């Protein structure tokens, strides 16, 4: 497993977990603590989604196009 594949696994788990926490916080009665949980889980979800897109774009390239597989000059 490459580093990018490992990152992909961690980011998928993070996105799934933050989605579940966000869903539970939105269903909870209104309170200051629920607001904080909604804000934090929403930020984690957005960051995870953006990084997932970056990793997926990297993994979808051909090995020749990846910078880490090119020989040094």
Buried (B, 14 or more C-beta within 10 A) or exposed (E): EEEBEEBBEBBEEBBEBBBEBBEEBEEEEEEEEBEEBBEBBBEBBEBBBEBBEEBEEBEEEEEEEEEEEEEEE
